[in-house]
């Protein structure tokens, strides 16, 4: 009887562990909450209910979702700096699929970059028309600005890579901020507008949609930055090595060309080591309905 009791205890423990593992698996459906009013995109988590946070343990991230009839709002909290290290170079890409497939065909890439005052003026003129001279002078009083940009990724059609912002002010937005030991990202995504650009985004309130968050890895910006670093270091190494045999032929690998330059194996190995690690995870999201 004593052995039967031990067996039953072990079996019960195994069942509890199995239940916990399934409860926190990536396949779990996450509920979005209804947004009674549009969320203010300021990377401040005060307006979010902490009870709505869903933990993604493999990347130590908490995320939460709200939506209304037009937009999806996302709160994304990095709790471990090691998973944050690559996002500054590549930005965050959010993929969408209303057919509940994990296909990365349609999404938005969010990235911030520093721009000059004149670049800022040029962007304002492109979107709003002529900028008054007094306003230009005010802008130029600050040499640099942080610009929060987005890129529409559509692999299944030739839709424009930008929204028509002059006609449609409801555009993708994001901000981020440091909060104690965490970094908070907040996104606003116009799902209804995206649905007009792709049949892959047809989810309405109350329906389910697959959402993938992806950052790190290789992008054209990463390749360009690394190519510049490798070229600069190679040039310095050549200048500093007076005994280098200039007639030595470097062994090259077929097709290993980046931009207009070709790199030998050692340079390519160094480049690969610097590519930021890629992270991603999928969430099946149930959009909320207005009650």
VMD Tcl script that draws the C-alpha trace (Angstrom):
set ca {
  {0.00 0.00 0.00}
  {2.89 2.33 0.81}
  {4.27 1.95 -2.75}
  {0.83 2.58 -4.24}
  {0.62 5.86 -2.31}
  {4.04 6.93 -3.59}
  {3.04 6.01 -7.16}
  {-0.17 8.02 -6.90}
  {1.76 11.05 -5.59}
  {4.25 10.86 -8.46}
  {1.43 10.49 -10.98}
  {-0.41 13.50 -9.53}
  {2.77 15.59 -9.66}
  {3.36 14.63 -13.29}
  {-0.22 15.60 -14.19}
  {0.19 19.01 -12.50}
  {3.45 19.66 -14.37}
  {1.86 18.63 -17.66}
  {-1.08 20.98 -17.04}
  {1.24 23.89 -16.21}
  {3.37 23.24 -19.28}
  {0.33 23.28 -21.57}
  {-1.10 26.39 -19.90}
  {1.98 28.42 -20.70}
  {2.77 26.99 -24.13}
  {3.11 29.23 -27.17}
  {-0.17 27.82 -28.54}
  {-2.25 29.38 -25.79}
  {-4.88 31.85 -27.03}
  {-4.36 35.32 -25.58}
  {-7.35 37.60 -25.05}
  {-7.33 41.23 -26.08}
  {-9.34 43.70 -23.98}
  {-11.77 46.23 -25.39}
  {-10.40 49.79 -25.44}
  {-13.17 52.16 -24.40}
  {-11.12 55.05 -25.81}
  {-8.04 55.21 -28.07}
  {-4.84 54.39 -26.19}
  {-2.28 57.15 -25.76}
  {0.93 55.87 -27.35}
  {3.54 57.19 -24.92}
  {5.26 53.98 -23.66}
  {3.73 54.54 -20.23}
  {2.07 51.45 -18.83}
  {-0.23 53.23 -16.35}
  {-3.37 52.88 -18.48}
  {-2.85 49.12 -18.84}
  {-4.31 46.58 -16.42}
  {-1.46 44.45 -15.07}
  {-3.85 41.48 -14.98}
  {-3.92 41.47 -18.80}
  {-0.18 40.81 -19.14}
  {0.79 37.55 -20.82}
  {4.29 36.23 -20.11}
  {6.54 34.87 -22.86}
  {9.10 33.08 -20.72}
  {11.58 32.06 -23.40}
  {12.41 35.72 -24.09}
  {11.45 37.08 -20.64}
  {8.87 39.46 -22.10}
  {5.41 40.47 -20.90}
  {2.85 41.67 -23.42}
  {-0.76 42.82 -23.34}
  {-3.33 43.69 -25.99}
  {-6.29 46.04 -26.35}
  {-8.38 46.82 -29.40}
  {-11.32 48.85 -30.60}
  {-13.12 48.68 -33.93}
  {-10.21 50.33 -35.76}
  {-6.93 49.67 -33.96}
  {-4.91 47.08 -32.09}
  {-2.84 48.39 -29.17}
  {0.12 46.42 -27.84}
  {2.14 46.79 -24.66}
  {5.51 45.01 -24.84}
  {7.75 44.90 -21.75}
  {11.37 43.69 -21.88}
  {12.44 42.42 -18.44}
  {15.91 41.15 -19.40}
  {18.41 43.43 -21.24}
  {20.04 40.51 -23.08}
  {16.87 40.04 -25.16}
  {16.75 43.76 -25.90}
  {20.29 44.11 -27.25}
  {19.44 43.51 -30.92}
  {16.26 45.55 -31.28}
  {18.05 48.90 -31.60}
  {19.80 47.69 -34.74}
  {16.91 45.88 -36.43}
  {13.74 47.34 -34.94}
  {10.64 45.28 -34.15}
  {8.69 43.53 -36.90}
  {5.10 42.47 -36.16}
  {3.60 39.93 -38.59}
  {-0.16 39.32 -38.96}
  {-2.26 36.48 -40.34}
  {-6.01 36.23 -39.87}
  {-6.10 32.73 -41.41}
  {-4.32 31.43 -38.29}
  {-1.25 30.37 -40.27}
  {2.27 31.25 -39.17}
  {3.20 32.87 -42.48}
  {5.44 35.92 -42.48}
  {3.96 37.52 -45.58}
  {2.46 40.73 -44.24}
  {3.57 42.92 -41.37}
  {4.93 46.16 -40.03}
  {8.51 46.94 -39.09}
  {8.94 49.62 -36.41}
  {12.31 51.31 -35.97}
  {13.60 54.56 -34.49}
  {16.45 56.62 -35.89}
  {18.15 59.90 -35.21}
  {17.63 62.60 -37.85}
  {18.91 66.14 -38.29}
  {16.76 69.25 -38.01}
  {16.86 69.74 -41.79}
  {15.77 66.14 -42.36}
  {12.90 66.74 -39.96}
  {11.86 69.88 -41.86}
  {12.02 68.00 -45.16}
  {9.78 65.25 -43.77}
  {7.26 67.79 -42.47}
  {7.12 69.51 -45.86}
  {6.58 66.20 -47.60}
  {3.63 65.38 -45.34}
  {2.12 68.82 -44.65}
  {3.39 71.21 -47.29}
  {5.48 74.36 -46.81}
  {6.82 75.01 -43.30}
  {6.95 78.70 -42.21}
  {10.43 80.18 -41.73}
  {9.74 80.90 -38.05}
  {8.86 77.24 -37.53}
  {12.02 76.15 -39.37}
  {14.13 78.37 -37.12}
  {12.49 76.85 -34.07}
  {13.16 73.33 -35.33}
  {16.80 74.15 -36.14}
  {17.35 75.31 -32.56}
  {17.64 71.59 -31.76}
  {20.27 69.85 -33.93}
  {18.88 66.29 -33.82}
  {15.54 64.55 -33.33}
  {14.45 60.99 -32.66}
  {12.16 59.80 -35.44}
  {9.85 56.82 -34.89}
  {9.31 55.24 -38.29}
  {7.45 52.24 -39.70}
  {7.69 50.17 -42.87}
  {4.86 48.16 -44.40}
  {6.05 44.69 -45.50}
  {3.84 43.04 -48.09}
  {5.30 39.97 -49.81}
  {2.09 38.98 -51.58}
  {1.18 42.14 -53.49}
  {2.65 45.41 -54.71}
  {0.89 47.70 -52.26}
  {2.72 50.93 -51.35}
  {5.29 50.68 -48.57}
  {3.75 53.66 -46.76}
  {0.26 54.72 -45.78}
  {-1.17 57.75 -47.52}
  {-0.71 59.90 -44.44}
  {-2.10 63.07 -45.98}
  {-5.50 61.41 -46.46}
  {-5.39 58.95 -43.54}
  {-4.03 60.24 -40.22}
  {-4.63 56.82 -38.60}
  {-1.14 55.39 -39.13}
  {1.03 52.86 -37.26}
  {2.74 54.40 -34.23}
  {5.10 53.33 -31.46}
  {7.14 54.72 -28.58}
  {9.45 53.20 -25.98}
  {10.81 54.24 -22.59}
  {12.95 53.03 -19.69}
  {10.97 52.22 -16.56}
  {13.12 51.16 -13.61}
  {14.60 47.80 -14.68}
  {12.38 47.31 -17.72}
  {12.04 48.76 -21.22}
  {8.45 49.39 -22.32}
  {7.31 49.49 -25.95}
  {3.81 50.57 -26.93}
  {2.32 50.13 -30.41}
  {-0.81 51.31 -32.20}
  {-1.70 49.30 -35.32}
  {-4.63 50.28 -37.58}
  {-5.98 46.79 -38.30}
  {-8.94 48.02 -40.33}
  {-6.63 50.02 -42.61}
  {-4.25 47.06 -42.94}
  {-7.17 44.85 -43.96}
  {-7.74 47.14 -46.94}
  {-4.14 46.58 -48.05}
  {-4.03 42.80 -47.66}
  {-6.51 39.94 -47.58}
  {-4.27 38.38 -44.93}
  {-5.49 40.92 -42.35}
  {-9.23 40.46 -42.30}
  {-9.88 39.99 -38.59}
  {-12.78 41.84 -36.99}
  {-13.56 42.34 -33.29}
  {-14.36 38.98 -31.72}
  {-12.26 37.00 -34.22}
  {-8.82 35.40 -33.83}
  {-5.59 36.44 -35.52}
  {-2.03 35.14 -35.49}
  {0.54 37.74 -34.46}
  {4.32 37.26 -34.53}
  {6.87 39.51 -32.84}
  {10.36 39.37 -34.35}
  {13.57 41.31 -33.74}
  {17.30 40.82 -34.30}
  {18.90 38.84 -37.10}
  {19.97 40.25 -40.46}
  {18.39 43.20 -42.25}
  {19.72 45.32 -45.10}
  {20.60 48.02 -42.56}
  {22.52 45.51 -40.44}
  {24.39 44.23 -43.50}
  {25.28 47.75 -44.55}
  {26.50 48.73 -41.08}
  {28.58 45.58 -40.70}
  {30.02 45.97 -44.20}
  {31.16 49.47 -43.31}
  {32.75 48.29 -40.06}
  {34.58 45.40 -41.74}
  {35.83 47.63 -44.58}
  {37.10 50.25 -42.13}
  {38.84 47.68 -39.96}
  {40.35 45.97 -42.99}
  {41.69 49.29 -44.29}
  {43.24 50.13 -40.91}
  {44.78 46.68 -40.62}
  {46.35 47.02 -44.06}
  {47.76 50.47 -43.28}
  {49.19 49.33 -39.95}
  {50.86 46.22 -41.34}
  {54.03 47.36 -43.08}
  {55.21 43.78 -43.55}
  {52.06 42.57 -45.20}
  {52.67 40.76 -48.44}
  {50.76 42.86 -50.93}
  {50.99 40.12 -53.57}
  {49.27 37.58 -51.36}
  {45.95 36.47 -52.81}
  {43.17 36.19 -50.32}
  {41.05 33.07 -50.54}
  {37.53 34.06 -51.47}
  {34.28 32.20 -51.26}
  {31.99 32.02 -54.28}
  {29.09 34.47 -54.14}
  {30.16 36.03 -50.82}
  {29.57 39.60 -51.93}
  {27.97 42.32 -49.83}
  {26.96 45.43 -51.69}
  {29.73 46.22 -54.18}
  {32.46 44.58 -52.10}
  {33.71 41.02 -51.81}
  {35.07 39.71 -48.51}
  {37.41 36.89 -47.68}
  {36.45 34.12 -45.29}
  {37.95 35.68 -42.18}
  {36.09 38.94 -42.77}
  {32.82 37.11 -43.38}
  {33.31 35.04 -40.23}
  {33.85 38.24 -38.23}
  {30.73 39.74 -39.79}
  {28.55 36.74 -38.95}
  {29.66 36.87 -35.32}
  {28.38 40.45 -35.09}
  {24.93 39.77 -36.51}
  {22.50 40.38 -33.64}
  {20.74 37.26 -32.39}
  {17.26 36.78 -33.77}
  {14.25 36.37 -31.46}
  {10.61 35.72 -32.33}
  {7.42 34.21 -31.01}
  {3.84 33.77 -32.22}
  {0.64 34.56 -30.33}
  {-2.87 33.53 -31.30}
  {-4.84 36.61 -30.30}
  {-8.59 36.81 -29.77}
  {-9.74 40.33 -30.53}
  {-12.24 41.81 -28.08}
  {-15.79 42.86 -28.91}
  {-17.54 45.92 -27.57}
  {-20.04 44.68 -24.98}
}
mol new
graphics top color blue
foreach p $ca { graphics top sphere $p radius 0.5 }
foreach p [lrange $ca 0 end-1] q [lrange $ca 1 end] { graphics top cylinder $p $q radius 0.2 }
display resetview
